[in-house]
Amino acid sequence: MRVHAAVWEKTGVFFGWWVVFATAAIVFLTGGTFFYGFGALFNPIVDEYGWSRASVSFAFSLRSEVGGLAAPIVGFMVDRVGSRRLMMIGVALVALGFVLLSRMQSLPAFYGAVVVIALGISATGGPVGMVAITHWFKKRRGRALAMMTVGAGTSGVMVLVLELLISGFGWRSALLIMGVTQFVVCMPLAMSVRNRPEEIGLQADNEPWDNDDPAGATTGPASLAGQREGMTVAQAIRSTSFWRLSLAVMLTNLGTTAIIVHQIPFFTSSVGLSEGLAAASVTAMTFMSLVGRLTFGQMADFRDKRFVMAGAFALAAFSLLLFATVYEPWQVLYTLPVFALGFGGMIPTRPAFQAEYFGLRAFGAIQGLVFTIATLGALVGPVFAGWVYDQTDSYRLAFVLLAVASFLAVPMVLSIRRPEFTTQPIESQP
């Protein structure tokens, strides 16, 4: 282990940054291809089979629901088997799912392949990588988490890659190529990840070992891997802090997911943008969100994380009010950046906040439970916005009401108090 650490010390690069790069690259290639690339597959599949658009759209909803239901299970598993093994399993499932999708001949087979991909993405996605990164960094945790989310923030370009492959080889061959590519590229990356710095003789943030114990004999890998400060799942769910955090994320999800789902139809039906410009606005938003991810992630390392996260939530809520005032195309230019800044800022600050307030002992399991509760907001928000449009022929009232609900997340986050927990022994991960 110390030999492995020495090799990285010679390069002058802390191995934790490689973990950040590897997890970001996996999220970029596996999650981005299907999440953003699904739209590129939509018309070819409808044209070949004549299935209704509702039937094909259900596959995307199915992916979201499977991911939400799998979140707590994945969270419990990552705490027990580690990010490395789980990501290896996830990469294999995603690749298998793409191969099955390229061979499917019926609607049930279509849904089955989507479920396999959804399970794989749950095991390779950002939440799993975040568990590893929270162990590798402490002082620089916010920045490291922000850098990891860049993978998801830039993965929108994968829709262009998939479009080119579909145009050149057909949708079936394009899926097969992507499945093989994901396996060949992402499997070595997953295998290179280490769950904790102690596994290769290092400490978080590359801090030096105690001078009295330079070899790590008593405070080194074997010892530190056996102890982690933090709350158990049972302790967490009995605390008001857990429920306030979960409800705050859920309230914010009401508005952010409503915008993400209805951004294109709102811009085309109510603002007058063309389909092409409205679609381009989605790509622009994902890239602009990088500013929020990196800025708020940086601030989370130096400021009270409650205020940093509350600031991101407030920006996202305020942007909903701005959306309600957009009537002309030029107004998109000041509305979309505000939303992107708040939306991007929430992504790295939430895990950094959780790690500080609940510890690392059951980080994955607690995160999975938070996601499951937060999914309710992601489910209700878009449906509510669509229902309001059906009743009023406008999204504006929905945006205002969702903004009010989202603003409630701000005082809820600020009211969270740090729970008391102690260092407790746990089993070391492989």
WOJOQUI-V584238 format. One record per pair of residues at least 24 apart in sequence whose ideal C-beta (glycine too) atoms are under 6 Angstrom apart, sorted by sequence separation. I is the first residue (numbers start at 1). GAP is how many residues later the second one is. D is the distance in whole Angstrom. If there is no record, write none. Layout:
i | gap | d
I | GAP | D
I | GAP | D
This chain:
i | gap | d
93 | 26 | 6
94 | 26 | 4
126 | 26 | 6
198 | 26 | 5
315 | 26 | 6
316 | 26 | 3
93 | 27 | 3
198 | 27 | 5
315 | 27 | 3
316 | 27 | 6
90 | 30 | 5
312 | 30 | 5
90 | 33 | 3
91 | 33 | 6
312 | 33 | 3
89 | 34 | 6
90 | 34 | 3
312 | 34 | 5
86 | 37 | 5
87 | 37 | 5
312 | 37 | 6
309 | 40 | 4
87 | 41 | 6
308 | 41 | 5
86 | 42 | 6
309 | 44 | 5
83 | 45 | 5
305 | 47 | 6
74 | 48 | 5
83 | 48 | 5
305 | 48 | 4
66 | 49 | 6
74 | 49 | 6
83 | 49 | 4
288 | 49 | 5
292 | 49 | 4
296 | 49 | 3
300 | 49 | 5
78 | 50 | 5
63 | 51 | 6
67 | 51 | 5
285 | 51 | 6
289 | 51 | 4
293 | 51 | 4
297 | 51 | 4
305 | 51 | 6
62 | 52 | 6
66 | 52 | 4
70 | 52 | 4
288 | 52 | 4
292 | 52 | 3
300 | 52 | 5
78 | 53 | 5
292 | 53 | 4
296 | 53 | 5
289 | 54 | 5
293 | 54 | 6
59 | 55 | 5
63 | 55 | 4
67 | 55 | 5
271 | 55 | 6
285 | 55 | 5
289 | 55 | 3
293 | 55 | 6
273 | 56 | 6
272 | 57 | 6
271 | 58 | 6
256 | 60 | 6
132 | 61 | 6
135 | 61 | 5
136 | 61 | 6
252 | 61 | 5
357 | 61 | 5
359 | 62 | 6
132 | 63 | 6
30 | 64 | 5
252 | 64 | 6
140 | 65 | 6
255 | 65 | 5
361 | 65 | 6
138 | 66 | 5
139 | 66 | 5
137 | 67 | 6
138 | 67 | 6
137 | 68 | 6
102 | 70 | 5
324 | 72 | 4
102 | 73 | 4
101 | 74 | 5
102 | 74 | 4
324 | 75 | 4
323 | 76 | 5
324 | 76 | 5
98 | 77 | 5
320 | 79 | 5
98 | 80 | 6
99 | 80 | 5
98 | 81 | 3
320 | 82 | 6
321 | 82 | 5
34 | 83 | 6
320 | 83 | 4
95 | 84 | 5
317 | 86 | 5
95 | 87 | 5
256 | 87 | 5
94 | 88 | 6
95 | 88 | 4
317 | 89 | 4
31 | 90 | 5
317 | 90 | 4
30 | 94 | 5
31 | 94 | 6
91 | 95 | 4
91 | 96 | 5
313 | 96 | 5
314 | 96 | 5
313 | 97 | 5
26 | 98 | 5
27 | 99 | 5
91 | 99 | 5
310 | 100 | 5
88 | 102 | 5
87 | 103 | 4
310 | 103 | 5
309 | 104 | 5
310 | 104 | 5
23 | 106 | 3
306 | 107 | 6
306 | 108 | 6
84 | 109 | 5
83 | 110 | 6
84 | 111 | 6
83 | 112 | 5
19 | 113 | 6
82 | 113 | 4
19 | 117 | 5
40 | 119 | 5
16 | 120 | 4
36 | 120 | 5
16 | 121 | 6
37 | 121 | 6
253 | 121 | 5
257 | 121 | 4
261 | 121 | 4
36 | 122 | 6
37 | 122 | 5
40 | 122 | 5
236 | 122 | 6
28 | 123 | 4
32 | 123 | 2
36 | 123 | 4
40 | 123 | 5
250 | 123 | 6
254 | 123 | 4
258 | 123 | 4
262 | 123 | 5
20 | 124 | 5
24 | 124 | 5
27 | 124 | 4
246 | 124 | 5
250 | 124 | 5
253 | 124 | 3
257 | 124 | 5
258 | 124 | 5
23 | 125 | 5
27 | 125 | 5
33 | 125 | 5
37 | 125 | 4
249 | 125 | 4
253 | 125 | 5
257 | 125 | 6
24 | 126 | 6
32 | 126 | 4
250 | 126 | 6
20 | 127 | 5
24 | 127 | 3
28 | 127 | 5
44 | 127 | 4
156 | 127 | 5
231 | 127 | 5
246 | 127 | 4
250 | 127 | 4
254 | 127 | 4
258 | 127 | 4
20 | 128 | 5
231 | 128 | 6
230 | 129 | 2
233 | 129 | 5
266 | 129 | 5
156 | 130 | 4
229 | 130 | 5
230 | 130 | 5
232 | 130 | 6
236 | 130 | 5
230 | 131 | 3
228 | 132 | 5
233 | 132 | 5
153 | 133 | 6
228 | 133 | 5
153 | 136 | 5
153 | 137 | 5
153 | 140 | 6
149 | 144 | 5
258 | 144 | 6
33 | 145 | 6
146 | 147 | 5
255 | 147 | 4
146 | 148 | 5
254 | 148 | 5
146 | 151 | 2
254 | 151 | 5
255 | 151 | 4
30 | 152 | 6
145 | 152 | 6
29 | 153 | 6
143 | 154 | 5
251 | 154 | 5
252 | 154 | 5
142 | 155 | 4
143 | 155 | 5
251 | 155 | 6
29 | 157 | 6
251 | 157 | 5
252 | 157 | 5
142 | 158 | 3
143 | 158 | 6
251 | 158 | 4
142 | 159 | 4
26 | 160 | 5
248 | 161 | 4
26 | 163 | 6
25 | 164 | 6
248 | 164 | 4
248 | 165 | 5
22 | 167 | 4
244 | 168 | 5
22 | 170 | 6
22 | 171 | 5
244 | 172 | 5
19 | 174 | 6
241 | 175 | 5
241 | 178 | 5
239 | 180 | 5
231 | 190 | 5
230 | 191 | 6
14 | 192 | 4
229 | 194 | 5
5 | 195 | 5
4 | 196 | 4
5 | 196 | 4
227 | 196 | 6
5 | 197 | 5
149 | 198 | 5
227 | 198 | 6
228 | 198 | 6
1 | 199 | 5
2 | 199 | 4
149 | 199 | 5
226 | 199 | 6
1 | 200 | 4
146 | 202 | 4
226 | 202 | 5
145 | 203 | 4
225 | 203 | 4
145 | 206 | 6
145 | 207 | 6
142 | 210 | 5
141 | 211 | 5
1 | 220 | 6
130 | 221 | 5
134 | 221 | 4
134 | 226 | 6
134 | 229 | 6
131 | 232 | 6
131 | 233 | 5
195 | 234 | 5
127 | 240 | 6
79 | 283 | 6
79 | 285 | 4
78 | 286 | 4
79 | 286 | 5
75 | 289 | 4
76 | 289 | 5
75 | 290 | 4
75 | 292 | 5
75 | 293 | 2
74 | 294 | 6
72 | 296 | 4
71 | 297 | 4
72 | 297 | 5
71 | 300 | 4
72 | 300 | 5
71 | 301 | 5
68 | 307 | 4
82 | 347 | 4
82 | 348 | 6
